[in-house]
């Protein structure tokens, strides 16, 4: 089985997300990646007014990978 290394770069934070995927999992070699985190600048700006004193987590809250067909 061949493995594919895909690197995604967040345009705002410049952080890299690397995914290794086996060829048997992805039939057409393309997939969608959704990463959300409450430490992302977009989410912090949305939460700043409501939760100004709160300690914002730096953990990724959701990662979902789906095969594009």
CHARMM-style PDB file with segment names, atoms N, HN, CA, C and O in Angstrom:
ATOM      1  N   UNK     1       0.838  -1.173   0.000  1.00  0.00      PROA
ATOM      2  CA  UNK     1       0.000   0.000   0.000  1.00  0.00      PROA
ATOM      3  C   UNK     1       0.891   1.246   0.000  1.00  0.00      PROA
ATOM      4  O   UNK     1       1.868   1.321   0.745  1.00  0.00      PROA
ATOM      5  N   UNK     2       0.545   2.210  -0.833  1.00  0.00      PROA
ATOM      6  HN  UNK     2      -0.249   2.149  -1.438  1.00  0.00      PROA
ATOM      7  CA  UNK     2       1.277   3.466  -0.875  1.00  0.00      PROA
ATOM      8  C   UNK     2       0.636   4.462   0.078  1.00  0.00      PROA
ATOM      9  O   UNK     2      -0.579   4.463   0.277  1.00  0.00      PROA
ATOM     10  N   UNK     3       1.465   5.298   0.658  1.00  0.00      PROA
ATOM     11  HN  UNK     3       2.452   5.297   0.497  1.00  0.00      PROA
ATOM     12  CA  UNK     3       0.959   6.344   1.541  1.00  0.00      PROA
ATOM     13  C   UNK     3       1.204   7.703   0.907  1.00  0.00      PROA
ATOM     14  O   UNK     3       2.218   7.927   0.246  1.00  0.00      PROA
ATOM     15  N   UNK     4       0.266   8.595   1.120  1.00  0.00      PROA
ATOM     16  HN  UNK     4      -0.558   8.414   1.657  1.00  0.00      PROA
ATOM     17  CA  UNK     4       0.362   9.948   0.595  1.00  0.00      PROA
ATOM     18  C   UNK     4       0.470  10.923   1.758  1.00  0.00      PROA
ATOM     19  O   UNK     4      -0.288  10.835   2.724  1.00  0.00      PROA
ATOM     20  N   UNK     5       1.410  11.848   1.661  1.00  0.00      PROA
ATOM     21  HN  UNK     5       2.026  11.919   0.876  1.00  0.00      PROA
ATOM     22  CA  UNK     5       1.580  12.872   2.689  1.00  0.00      PROA
ATOM     23  C   UNK     5       1.018  14.173   2.133  1.00  0.00      PROA
ATOM     24  O   UNK     5       1.475  14.666   1.102  1.00  0.00      PROA
ATOM     25  N   UNK     6       0.037  14.718   2.815  1.00  0.00      PROA
ATOM     26  HN  UNK     6      -0.334  14.317   3.653  1.00  0.00      PROA
ATOM     27  CA  UNK     6      -0.580  15.964   2.388  1.00  0.00      PROA
ATOM     28  C   UNK     6      -0.379  17.001   3.480  1.00  0.00      PROA
ATOM     29  O   UNK     6      -0.661  16.744   4.651  1.00  0.00      PROA
ATOM     30  N   UNK     7       0.107  18.165   3.097  1.00  0.00      PROA
ATOM     31  HN  UNK     7       0.336  18.373   2.146  1.00  0.00      PROA
ATOM     32  CA  UNK     7       0.335  19.239   4.055  1.00  0.00      PROA
ATOM     33  C   UNK     7      -0.619  20.388   3.766  1.00  0.00      PROA
ATOM     34  O   UNK     7      -0.692  20.885   2.643  1.00  0.00      PROA
ATOM     35  N   UNK     8      -1.341  20.797   4.785  1.00  0.00      PROA
ATOM     36  HN  UNK     8      -1.282  20.393   5.698  1.00  0.00      PROA
ATOM     37  CA  UNK     8      -2.240  21.942   4.681  1.00  0.00      PROA
ATOM     38  C   UNK     8      -1.644  23.074   5.502  1.00  0.00      PROA
ATOM     39  O   UNK     8      -1.112  22.843   6.588  1.00  0.00      PROA
ATOM     40  N   UNK     9      -1.730  24.298   4.987  1.00  0.00      PROA
ATOM     41  HN  UNK     9      -2.161  24.486   4.105  1.00  0.00      PROA
ATOM     42  CA  UNK     9      -1.213  25.450   5.711  1.00  0.00      PROA
ATOM     43  C   UNK     9      -2.357  26.431   5.946  1.00  0.00      PROA
ATOM     44  O   UNK     9      -3.033  26.853   5.009  1.00  0.00      PROA
ATOM     45  N   UNK    10      -2.560  26.784   7.208  1.00  0.00      PROA
ATOM     46  HN  UNK    10      -2.010  26.441   7.970  1.00  0.00      PROA
ATOM     47  CA  UNK    10      -3.573  27.775   7.558  1.00  0.00      PROA
ATOM     48  C   UNK    10      -3.085  29.138   7.082  1.00  0.00      PROA
ATOM     49  O   UNK    10      -1.978  29.547   7.433  1.00  0.00      PROA
ATOM     50  N   UNK    11      -3.882  29.846   6.296  1.00  0.00      PROA
ATOM     51  HN  UNK    11      -4.781  29.514   6.012  1.00  0.00      PROA
ATOM     52  CA  UNK    11      -3.449  31.113   5.726  1.00  0.00      PROA
ATOM     53  C   UNK    11      -3.325  32.221   6.768  1.00  0.00      PROA
ATOM     54  O   UNK    11      -2.596  33.190   6.554  1.00  0.00      PROA
ATOM     55  N   UNK    12      -4.024  32.090   7.886  1.00  0.00      PROA
ATOM     56  HN  UNK    12      -4.616  31.303   8.060  1.00  0.00      PROA
ATOM     57  CA  UNK    12      -3.967  33.129   8.915  1.00  0.00      PROA
ATOM     58  C   UNK    12      -2.831  32.876   9.894  1.00  0.00      PROA
ATOM     59  O   UNK    12      -2.006  33.759  10.129  1.00  0.00      PROA
ATOM     60  N   UNK    13      -2.782  31.690  10.460  1.00  0.00      PROA
ATOM     61  HN  UNK    13      -3.452  30.972  10.269  1.00  0.00      PROA
ATOM     62  CA  UNK    13      -1.783  31.394  11.496  1.00  0.00      PROA
ATOM     63  C   UNK    13      -0.479  30.835  10.947  1.00  0.00      PROA
ATOM     64  O   UNK    13       0.522  30.781  11.662  1.00  0.00      PROA
ATOM     65  N   UNK    14      -0.479  30.418   9.685  1.00  0.00      PROA
ATOM     66  HN  UNK    14      -1.291  30.462   9.104  1.00  0.00      PROA
ATOM     67  CA  UNK    14       0.691  29.807   9.027  1.00  0.00      PROA
ATOM     68  C   UNK    14       1.063  28.457   9.628  1.00  0.00      PROA
ATOM     69  O   UNK    14       2.160  27.956   9.378  1.00  0.00      PROA
ATOM     70  N   UNK    15       0.169  27.856  10.420  1.00  0.00      PROA
ATOM     71  HN  UNK    15      -0.722  28.263  10.623  1.00  0.00      PROA
ATOM     72  CA  UNK    15       0.433  26.539  10.994  1.00  0.00      PROA
ATOM     73  C   UNK    15       0.219  25.469   9.939  1.00  0.00      PROA
ATOM     74  O   UNK    15      -0.638  25.603   9.065  1.00  0.00      PROA
ATOM     75  N   UNK    16       1.012  24.402  10.030  1.00  0.00      PROA
ATOM     76  HN  UNK    16       1.708  24.294  10.740  1.00  0.00      PROA
ATOM     77  CA  UNK    16       0.906  23.293   9.084  1.00  0.00      PROA
ATOM     78  C   UNK    16       0.189  22.116   9.724  1.00  0.00      PROA
ATOM     79  O   UNK    16       0.400  21.810  10.897  1.00  0.00      PROA
ATOM     80  N   UNK    17      -0.656  21.465   8.948  1.00  0.00      PROA
ATOM     81  HN  UNK    17      -0.828  21.714   7.994  1.00  0.00      PROA
ATOM     82  CA  UNK    17      -1.323  20.238   9.355  1.00  0.00      PROA
ATOM     83  C   UNK    17      -0.911  19.169   8.353  1.00  0.00      PROA
ATOM     84  O   UNK    17      -1.124  19.329   7.152  1.00  0.00      PROA
ATOM     85  N   UNK    18      -0.326  18.088   8.834  1.00  0.00      PROA
ATOM     86  HN  UNK    18      -0.153  17.957   9.811  1.00  0.00      PROA
ATOM     87  CA  UNK    18       0.157  17.024   7.950  1.00  0.00      PROA
ATOM     88  C   UNK    18      -0.703  15.785   8.147  1.00  0.00      PROA
ATOM     89  O   UNK    18      -0.936  15.352   9.276  1.00  0.00      PROA
ATOM     90  N   UNK    19      -1.176  15.217   7.037  1.00  0.00      PROA
ATOM     91  HN  UNK    19      -0.987  15.569   6.120  1.00  0.00      PROA
ATOM     92  CA  UNK    19      -2.015  14.021   7.083  1.00  0.00      PROA
ATOM     93  C   UNK    19      -1.370  12.943   6.229  1.00  0.00      PROA
ATOM     94  O   UNK    19      -1.037  13.183   5.069  1.00  0.00      PROA
ATOM     95  N   UNK    20      -1.191  11.758   6.797  1.00  0.00      PROA
ATOM     96  HN  UNK    20      -1.462  11.563   7.740  1.00  0.00      PROA
ATOM     97  CA  UNK    20      -0.720  10.602   6.034  1.00  0.00      PROA
ATOM     98  C   UNK    20      -1.925   9.727   5.735  1.00  0.00      PROA
ATOM     99  O   UNK    20      -2.684   9.387   6.643  1.00  0.00      PROA
ATOM    100  N   UNK    21      -2.109   9.361   4.483  1.00  0.00      PROA
ATOM    101  HN  UNK    21      -1.493   9.637   3.746  1.00  0.00      PROA
ATOM    102  CA  UNK    21      -3.283   8.593   4.080  1.00  0.00      PROA
ATOM    103  C   UNK    21      -2.874   7.437   3.188  1.00  0.00      PROA
ATOM    104  O   UNK    21      -2.073   7.606   2.268  1.00  0.00      PROA
ATOM    105  N   UNK    22      -3.422   6.265   3.459  1.00  0.00      PROA
ATOM    106  HN  UNK    22      -4.072   6.127   4.206  1.00  0.00      PROA
ATOM    107  CA  UNK    22      -3.159   5.097   2.629  1.00  0.00      PROA
ATOM    108  C   UNK    22      -3.949   5.145   1.337  1.00  0.00      PROA
ATOM    109  O   UNK    22      -5.043   5.707   1.300  1.00  0.00      PROA
ATOM    110  N   UNK    23      -3.412   4.568   0.285  1.00  0.00      PROA
ATOM    111  HN  UNK    23      -2.523   4.112   0.316  1.00  0.00      PROA
ATOM    112  CA  UNK    23      -4.061   4.621  -1.030  1.00  0.00      PROA
ATOM    113  C   UNK    23      -5.388   3.884  -1.054  1.00  0.00      PROA
ATOM    114  O   UNK    23      -6.260   4.217  -1.857  1.00  0.00      PROA
ATOM    115  N   UNK    24      -5.562   2.884  -0.186  1.00  0.00      PROA
ATOM    116  HN  UNK    24      -4.854   2.614   0.466  1.00  0.00      PROA
ATOM    117  CA  UNK    24      -6.821   2.139  -0.194  1.00  0.00      PROA
ATOM    118  C   UNK    24      -7.963   2.945   0.420  1.00  0.00      PROA
ATOM    119  O   UNK    24      -9.131   2.644   0.176  1.00  0.00      PROA
ATOM    120  N   UNK    25      -7.637   3.968   1.217  1.00  0.00      PROA
ATOM    121  HN  UNK    25      -6.688   4.212   1.415  1.00  0.00      PROA
ATOM    122  CA  UNK    25      -8.676   4.771   1.863  1.00  0.00      PROA
ATOM    123  C   UNK    25      -9.280   5.771   0.889  1.00  0.00      PROA
ATOM    124  O   UNK    25     -10.490   5.996   0.889  1.00  0.00      PROA
ATOM    125  N   UNK    26      -8.443   6.361   0.070  1.00  0.00      PROA
ATOM    126  HN  UNK    26      -7.459   6.178   0.070  1.00  0.00      PROA
ATOM    127  CA  UNK    26      -8.918   7.397  -0.848  1.00  0.00      PROA
ATOM    128  C   UNK    26      -8.909   6.886  -2.277  1.00  0.00      PROA
ATOM    129  O   UNK    26      -7.847   6.659  -2.858  1.00  0.00      PROA
ATOM    130  N   UNK    27     -10.074   6.708  -2.832  1.00  0.00      PROA
ATOM    131  HN  UNK    27     -10.937   6.891  -2.360  1.00  0.00      PROA
ATOM    132  CA  UNK    27     -10.146   6.156  -4.184  1.00  0.00      PROA
ATOM    133  C   UNK    27      -9.716   7.163  -5.241  1.00  0.00      PROA
ATOM    134  O   UNK    27      -9.109   6.780  -6.241  1.00  0.00      PROA
ATOM    135  N   UNK    28     -10.017   8.434  -5.042  1.00  0.00      PROA
ATOM    136  HN  UNK    28     -10.510   8.745  -4.230  1.00  0.00      PROA
ATOM    137  CA  UNK    28      -9.663   9.416  -6.068  1.00  0.00      PROA
ATOM    138  C   UNK    28      -8.563  10.379  -5.615  1.00  0.00      PROA
ATOM    139  O   UNK    28      -8.288  11.364  -6.301  1.00  0.00      PROA
ATOM    140  N   UNK    29      -7.936  10.110  -4.479  1.00  0.00      PROA
ATOM    141  HN  UNK    29      -8.160   9.310  -3.922  1.00  0.00      PROA
ATOM    142  CA  UNK    29      -6.776  10.860  -3.981  1.00  0.00      PROA
ATOM    143  C   UNK    29      -7.081  12.313  -3.599  1.00  0.00      PROA
ATOM    144  O   UNK    29      -6.152  13.093  -3.389  1.00  0.00      PROA
ATOM    145  N   UNK    30      -8.355  12.691  -3.505  1.00  0.00      PROA
ATOM    146  HN  UNK    30      -9.109  12.057  -3.676  1.00  0.00      PROA
ATOM    147  CA  UNK    30      -8.685  14.039  -3.041  1.00  0.00      PROA
ATOM    148  C   UNK    30      -9.653  13.943  -1.878  1.00  0.00      PROA
ATOM    149  O   UNK    30     -10.517  13.066  -1.844  1.00  0.00      PROA
ATOM    150  N   UNK    31      -9.503  14.842  -0.936  1.00  0.00      PROA
ATOM    151  HN  UNK    31      -8.802  15.554  -0.963  1.00  0.00      PROA
ATOM    152  CA  UNK    31     -10.424  14.855   0.195  1.00  0.00      PROA
ATOM    153  C   UNK    31     -10.507  16.256   0.789  1.00  0.00      PROA
ATOM    154  O   UNK    31      -9.654  17.107   0.538  1.00  0.00      PROA
ATOM    155  N   UNK    32     -11.533  16.473   1.568  1.00  0.00      PROA
ATOM    156  HN  UNK    32     -12.226  15.782   1.772  1.00  0.00      PROA
ATOM    157  CA  UNK    32     -11.734  17.765   2.226  1.00  0.00      PROA
ATOM    158  C   UNK    32     -11.285  17.668   3.672  1.00  0.00      PROA
ATOM    159  O   UNK    32     -11.528  16.662   4.339  1.00  0.00      PROA
ATOM    160  N   UNK    33     -10.640  18.700   4.147  1.00  0.00      PROA
ATOM    161  HN  UNK    33     -10.442  19.517   3.605  1.00  0.00      PROA
ATOM    162  CA  UNK    33     -10.203  18.750   5.536  1.00  0.00      PROA
ATOM    163  C   UNK    33     -10.805  19.989   6.178  1.00  0.00      PROA
ATOM    164  O   UNK    33     -10.697  21.093   5.643  1.00  0.00      PROA
ATOM    165  N   UNK    34     -11.433  19.802   7.318  1.00  0.00      PROA
ATOM    166  HN  UNK    34     -11.521  18.906   7.753  1.00  0.00      PROA
ATOM    167  CA  UNK    34     -11.980  20.930   8.065  1.00  0.00      PROA
ATOM    168  C   UNK    34     -11.345  20.924   9.445  1.00  0.00      PROA
ATOM    169  O   UNK    34     -11.453  19.944  10.182  1.00  0.00      PROA
ATOM    170  N   UNK    35     -10.692  22.007   9.789  1.00  0.00      PROA
ATOM    171  HN  UNK    35     -10.604  22.803   9.190  1.00  0.00      PROA
ATOM    172  CA  UNK    35     -10.064  22.125  11.098  1.00  0.00      PROA
ATOM    173  C   UNK    35     -10.626  23.370  11.768  1.00  0.00      PROA
ATOM    174  O   UNK    35     -10.573  24.461  11.199  1.00  0.00      PROA
ATOM    175  N   UNK    36     -11.157  23.215  12.957  1.00  0.00      PROA
ATOM    176  HN  UNK    36     -11.200  22.329  13.419  1.00  0.00      PROA
ATOM    177  CA  UNK    36     -11.632  24.378  13.702  1.00  0.00      PROA
ATOM    178  C   UNK    36     -11.027  24.351  15.089  1.00  0.00      PROA
ATOM    179  O   UNK    36     -10.850  23.286  15.681  1.00  0.00      PROA
ATOM    180  N   UNK    37     -10.717  25.512  15.596  1.00  0.00      PROA
ATOM    181  HN  UNK    37     -10.861  26.377  15.115  1.00  0.00      PROA
ATOM    182  CA  UNK    37     -10.142  25.619  16.933  1.00  0.00      PROA
ATOM    183  C   UNK    37     -10.552  26.950  17.529  1.00  0.00      PROA
ATOM    184  O   UNK    37     -10.602  27.961  16.828  1.00  0.00      PROA
ATOM    185  N   UNK    38     -10.845  26.954  18.822  1.00  0.00      PROA
ATOM    186  HN  UNK    38     -10.804  26.132  19.391  1.00  0.00      PROA
ATOM    187  CA  UNK    38     -11.213  28.230  19.435  1.00  0.00      PROA
ATOM    188  C   UNK    38      -9.995  29.115  19.696  1.00  0.00      PROA
ATOM    189  O   UNK    38     -10.145  30.244  20.162  1.00  0.00      PROA
ATOM    190  N   UNK    39      -8.792  28.618  19.403  1.00  0.00      PROA
ATOM    191  HN  UNK    39      -8.670  27.700  19.024  1.00  0.00      PROA
ATOM    192  CA  UNK    39      -7.604  29.459  19.529  1.00  0.00      PROA
ATOM    193  C   UNK    39      -7.257  30.150  18.210  1.00  0.00      PROA
ATOM    194  O   UNK    39      -6.339  30.969  18.155  1.00  0.00      PROA
ATOM    195  N   UNK    40      -7.982  29.821  17.166  1.00  0.00      PROA
ATOM    196  HN  UNK    40      -8.728  29.155  17.210  1.00  0.00      PROA
ATOM    197  CA  UNK    40      -7.754  30.442  15.863  1.00  0.00      PROA
ATOM    198  C   UNK    40      -8.127  31.926  15.941  1.00  0.00      PROA
ATOM    199  O   UNK    40      -9.127  32.265  16.576  1.00  0.00      PROA
ATOM    200  N   UNK    41      -7.358  32.816  15.318  1.00  0.00      PROA
ATOM    201  HN  UNK    41      -6.547  32.541  14.803  1.00  0.00      PROA
ATOM    202  CA  UNK    41      -7.645  34.258  15.390  1.00  0.00      PROA
ATOM    203  C   UNK    41      -9.081  34.623  14.998  1.00  0.00      PROA
ATOM    204  O   UNK    41      -9.660  35.550  15.564  1.00  0.00      PROA
ATOM    205  N   UNK    42      -9.648  33.908  14.047  1.00  0.00      PROA
ATOM    206  HN  UNK    42      -9.178  33.155  13.587  1.00  0.00      PROA
ATOM    207  CA  UNK    42     -11.025  34.201  13.630  1.00  0.00      PROA
ATOM    208  C   UNK    42     -11.986  33.984  14.790  1.00  0.00      PROA
ATOM    209  O   UNK    42     -12.854  34.817  15.050  1.00  0.00      PROA
ATOM    210  N   UNK    43     -11.829  32.859  15.488  1.00  0.00      PROA
ATOM    211  HN  UNK    43     -11.124  32.183  15.277  1.00  0.00      PROA
ATOM    212  CA  UNK    43     -12.728  32.539  16.592  1.00  0.00      PROA
ATOM    213  C   UNK    43     -12.457  33.436  17.796  1.00  0.00      PROA
ATOM    214  O   UNK    43     -13.389  33.795  18.515  1.00  0.00      PROA
ATOM    215  N   UNK    44     -11.197  33.803  18.029  1.00  0.00      PROA
ATOM    216  HN  UNK    44     -10.440  33.511  17.445  1.00  0.00      PROA
ATOM    217  CA  UNK    44     -10.876  34.672  19.161  1.00  0.00      PROA
ATOM    218  C   UNK    44     -11.515  36.044  18.978  1.00  0.00      PROA
ATOM    219  O   UNK    44     -12.020  36.627  19.938  1.00  0.00      PROA
ATOM    220  N   UNK    45     -11.497  36.561  17.753  1.00  0.00      PROA
ATOM    221  HN  UNK    45     -11.088  36.088  16.973  1.00  0.00      PROA
ATOM    222  CA  UNK    45     -12.092  37.876  17.523  1.00  0.00      PROA
ATOM    223  C   UNK    45     -13.603  37.833  17.718  1.00  0.00      PROA
ATOM    224  O   UNK    45     -14.202  38.806  18.176  1.00  0.00      PROA
ATOM    225  N   UNK    46     -14.217  36.705  17.371  1.00  0.00      PROA
ATOM    226  HN  UNK    46     -13.731  35.914  16.998  1.00  0.00      PROA
ATOM    227  CA  UNK    46     -15.662  36.553  17.553  1.00  0.00      PROA
ATOM    228  C   UNK    46     -16.017  36.442  19.033  1.00  0.00      PROA
ATOM    229  O   UNK    46     -17.066  36.922  19.462  1.00  0.00      PROA
ATOM    230  N   UNK    47     -15.129  35.798  19.823  1.00  0.00      PROA
ATOM    231  HN  UNK    47     -14.277  35.407  19.475  1.00  0.00      PROA
ATOM    232  CA  UNK    47     -15.421  35.557  21.232  1.00  0.00      PROA
ATOM    233  C   UNK    47     -14.945  36.683  22.151  1.00  0.00      PROA
ATOM    234  O   UNK    47     -15.321  36.725  23.323  1.00  0.00      PROA
ATOM    235  N   UNK    48     -14.135  37.582  21.636  1.00  0.00      PROA
ATOM    236  HN  UNK    48     -13.830  37.549  20.684  1.00  0.00      PROA
ATOM    237  CA  UNK    48     -13.494  38.586  22.485  1.00  0.00      PROA
ATOM    238  C   UNK    48     -14.511  39.440  23.247  1.00  0.00      PROA
ATOM    239  O   UNK    48     -14.330  39.720  24.432  1.00  0.00      PROA
ATOM    240  N   UNK    49     -15.569  39.847  22.567  1.00  0.00      PROA
ATOM    241  HN  UNK    49     -15.716  39.619  21.604  1.00  0.00      PROA
ATOM    242  CA  UNK    49     -16.553  40.718  23.203  1.00  0.00      PROA
ATOM    243  C   UNK    49     -17.336  39.982  24.288  1.00  0.00      PROA
ATOM    244  O   UNK    49     -17.619  40.546  25.346  1.00  0.00      PROA
ATOM    245  N   UNK    50     -17.683  38.728  24.026  1.00  0.00      PROA
ATOM    246  HN  UNK    50     -17.453  38.270  23.167  1.00  0.00      PROA
ATOM    247  CA  UNK    50     -18.495  37.962  24.976  1.00  0.00      PROA
ATOM    248  C   UNK    50     -17.674  37.449  26.152  1.00  0.00      PROA
ATOM    249  O   UNK    50     -18.102  37.531  27.303  1.00  0.00      PROA
ATOM    250  N   UNK    51     -16.491  36.921  25.854  1.00  0.00      PROA
ATOM    251  HN  UNK    51     -16.143  36.854  24.919  1.00  0.00      PROA
ATOM    252  CA  UNK    51     -15.698  36.236  26.876  1.00  0.00      PROA
ATOM    253  C   UNK    51     -14.324  36.888  27.000  1.00  0.00      PROA
ATOM    254  O   UNK    51     -13.301  36.230  26.813  1.00  0.00      PROA
ATOM    255  N   UNK    52     -14.304  38.143  27.307  1.00  0.00      PROA
ATOM    256  HN  UNK    52     -15.136  38.677  27.459  1.00  0.00      PROA
ATOM    257  CA  UNK    52     -13.050  38.885  27.335  1.00  0.00      PROA
ATOM    258  C   UNK    52     -12.052  38.311  28.341  1.00  0.00      PROA
ATOM    259  O   UNK    52     -10.858  38.241  28.049  1.00  0.00      PROA
ATOM    260  N   UNK    53     -12.521  37.900  29.519  1.00  0.00      PROA
ATOM    261  HN  UNK    53     -13.491  37.957  29.757  1.00  0.00      PROA
ATOM    262  CA  UNK    53     -11.628  37.406  30.568  1.00  0.00      PROA
ATOM    263  C   UNK    53     -11.430  35.899  30.546  1.00  0.00      PROA
ATOM    264  O   UNK    53     -10.689  35.356  31.366  1.00  0.00      PROA
ATOM    265  N   UNK    54     -12.080  35.228  29.625  1.00  0.00      PROA
ATOM    266  HN  UNK    54     -12.681  35.669  28.959  1.00  0.00      PROA
ATOM    267  CA  UNK    54     -11.989  33.766  29.631  1.00  0.00      PROA
ATOM    268  C   UNK    54     -10.644  33.298  29.093  1.00  0.00      PROA
ATOM    269  O   UNK    54     -10.000  33.993  28.308  1.00  0.00      PROA
ATOM    270  N   UNK    55     -10.233  32.123  29.522  1.00  0.00      PROA
ATOM    271  HN  UNK    55     -10.756  31.559  30.160  1.00  0.00      PROA
ATOM    272  CA  UNK    55      -8.988  31.529  29.060  1.00  0.00      PROA
ATOM    273  C   UNK    55      -9.308  30.676  27.837  1.00  0.00      PROA
ATOM    274  O   UNK    55      -9.915  29.612  27.962  1.00  0.00      PROA
ATOM    275  N   UNK    56      -8.908  31.133  26.675  1.00  0.00      PROA
ATOM    276  HN  UNK    56      -8.415  31.998  26.574  1.00  0.00      PROA
ATOM    277  CA  UNK    56      -9.260  30.447  25.435  1.00  0.00      PROA
ATOM    278  C   UNK    56      -8.354  29.236  25.238  1.00  0.00      PROA
ATOM    279  O   UNK    56      -7.131  29.347  25.308  1.00  0.00      PROA
ATOM    280  N   UNK    57      -8.955  28.099  24.995  1.00  0.00      PROA
ATOM    281  HN  UNK    57      -9.949  28.009  24.938  1.00  0.00      PROA
ATOM    282  CA  UNK    57      -8.208  26.853  24.817  1.00  0.00      PROA
ATOM    283  C   UNK    57      -7.379  26.898  23.544  1.00  0.00      PROA
ATOM    284  O   UNK    57      -7.770  27.528  22.561  1.00  0.00      PROA
ATOM    285  N   UNK    58      -6.233  26.227  23.567  1.00  0.00      PROA
ATOM    286  HN  UNK    58      -5.916  25.715  24.365  1.00  0.00      PROA
ATOM    287  CA  UNK    58      -5.385  26.157  22.382  1.00  0.00      PROA
ATOM    288  C   UNK    58      -5.483  24.800  21.706  1.00  0.00      PROA
ATOM    289  O   UNK    58      -4.685  24.494  20.820  1.00  0.00      PROA
ATOM    290  N   UNK    59      -6.441  23.990  22.103  1.00  0.00      PROA
ATOM    291  HN  UNK    59      -7.089  24.239  22.822  1.00  0.00      PROA
ATOM    292  CA  UNK    59      -6.580  22.666  21.511  1.00  0.00      PROA
ATOM    293  C   UNK    59      -7.508  22.712  20.306  1.00  0.00      PROA
ATOM    294  O   UNK    59      -8.468  23.482  20.277  1.00  0.00      PROA
ATOM    295  N   UNK    60      -7.216  21.893  19.328  1.00  0.00      PROA
ATOM    296  HN  UNK    60      -6.436  21.268  19.351  1.00  0.00      PROA
ATOM    297  CA  UNK    60      -8.094  21.785  18.168  1.00  0.00      PROA
ATOM    298  C   UNK    60      -9.388  21.114  18.614  1.00  0.00      PROA
ATOM    299  O   UNK    60      -9.360  20.062  19.253  1.00  0.00      PROA
ATOM    300  N   UNK    61     -10.501  21.716  18.281  1.00  0.00      PROA
ATOM    301  HN  UNK    61     -10.523  22.570  17.762  1.00  0.00      PROA
ATOM    302  CA  UNK    61     -11.798  21.210  18.718  1.00  0.00      PROA
ATOM    303  C   UNK    61     -12.366  20.179  17.751  1.00  0.00      PROA
ATOM    304  O   UNK    61     -13.054  19.249  18.172  1.00  0.00      PROA
ATOM    305  N   UNK    62     -12.087  20.333  16.467  1.00  0.00      PROA
ATOM    306  HN  UNK    62     -11.528  21.088  16.124  1.00  0.00      PROA
ATOM    307  CA  UNK    62     -12.731  19.447  15.494  1.00  0.00      PROA
ATOM    308  C   UNK    62     -11.826  19.267  14.287  1.00  0.00      PROA
ATOM    309  O   UNK    62     -11.311  20.238  13.731  1.00  0.00      PROA
ATOM    310  N   UNK    63     -11.639  18.027  13.892  1.00  0.00      PROA
ATOM    311  HN  UNK    63     -12.057  17.239  14.344  1.00  0.00      PROA
ATOM    312  CA  UNK    63     -10.975  17.722  12.623  1.00  0.00      PROA
ATOM    313  C   UNK    63     -11.844  16.693  11.924  1.00  0.00      PROA
ATOM    314  O   UNK    63     -12.107  15.622  12.472  1.00  0.00      PROA
ATOM    315  N   UNK    64     -12.282  17.006  10.740  1.00  0.00      PROA
ATOM    316  HN  UNK    64     -12.068  17.876  10.295  1.00  0.00      PROA
ATOM    317  CA  UNK    64     -13.070  16.030   9.992  1.00  0.00      PROA
ATOM    318  C   UNK    64     -12.494  15.885   8.594  1.00  0.00      PROA
ATOM    319  O   UNK    64     -12.198  16.873   7.922  1.00  0.00      PROA
ATOM    320  N   UNK    65     -12.343  14.658   8.172  1.00  0.00      PROA
ATOM    321  HN  UNK    65     -12.584  13.855   8.718  1.00  0.00      PROA
ATOM    322  CA  UNK    65     -11.805  14.357   6.843  1.00  0.00      PROA
ATOM    323  C   UNK    65     -12.860  13.569   6.094  1.00  0.00      PROA
ATOM    324  O   UNK    65     -13.386  12.578   6.602  1.00  0.00      PROA
ATOM    325  N   UNK    66     -13.168  14.008   4.887  1.00  0.00      PROA
ATOM    326  HN  UNK    66     -12.741  14.812   4.473  1.00  0.00      PROA
ATOM    327  CA  UNK    66     -14.156  13.281   4.093  1.00  0.00      PROA
ATOM    328  C   UNK    66     -13.646  13.098   2.672  1.00  0.00      PROA
ATOM    329  O   UNK    66     -12.966  13.965   2.124  1.00  0.00      PROA
ATOM    330  N   UNK    67     -13.977  11.984   2.100  1.00  0.00      PROA
ATOM    331  HN  UNK    67     -14.530  11.280   2.545  1.00  0.00      PROA
ATOM    332  CA  UNK    67     -13.580  11.672   0.735  1.00  0.00      PROA
ATOM    333  C   UNK    67     -14.461  12.453  -0.234  1.00  0.00      PROA
ATOM    334  O   UNK    67     -15.687  12.401  -0.128  1.00  0.00      PROA
ATOM    335  N   UNK    68     -13.861  13.171  -1.169  1.00  0.00      PROA
ATOM    336  HN  UNK    68     -12.866  13.214  -1.255  1.00  0.00      PROA
ATOM    337  CA  UNK    68     -14.626  13.922  -2.175  1.00  0.00      PROA
ATOM    338  C   UNK    68     -14.984  13.000  -3.325  1.00  0.00      PROA
ATOM    339  O   UNK    68     -14.114  12.348  -3.902  1.00  0.00      PROA
ATOM    340  N   UNK    69     -16.237  12.947  -3.650  1.00  0.00      PROA
ATOM    341  HN  UNK    69     -16.945  13.476  -3.181  1.00  0.00      PROA
ATOM    342  CA  UNK    69     -16.666  12.082  -4.757  1.00  0.00      PROA
ATOM    343  C   UNK    69     -17.445  12.852  -5.776  1.00  0.00      PROA
ATOM    344  OT1 UNK    69     -17.884  12.284  -6.776  1.00  0.00      PROA
TER     345      UNK     69
END
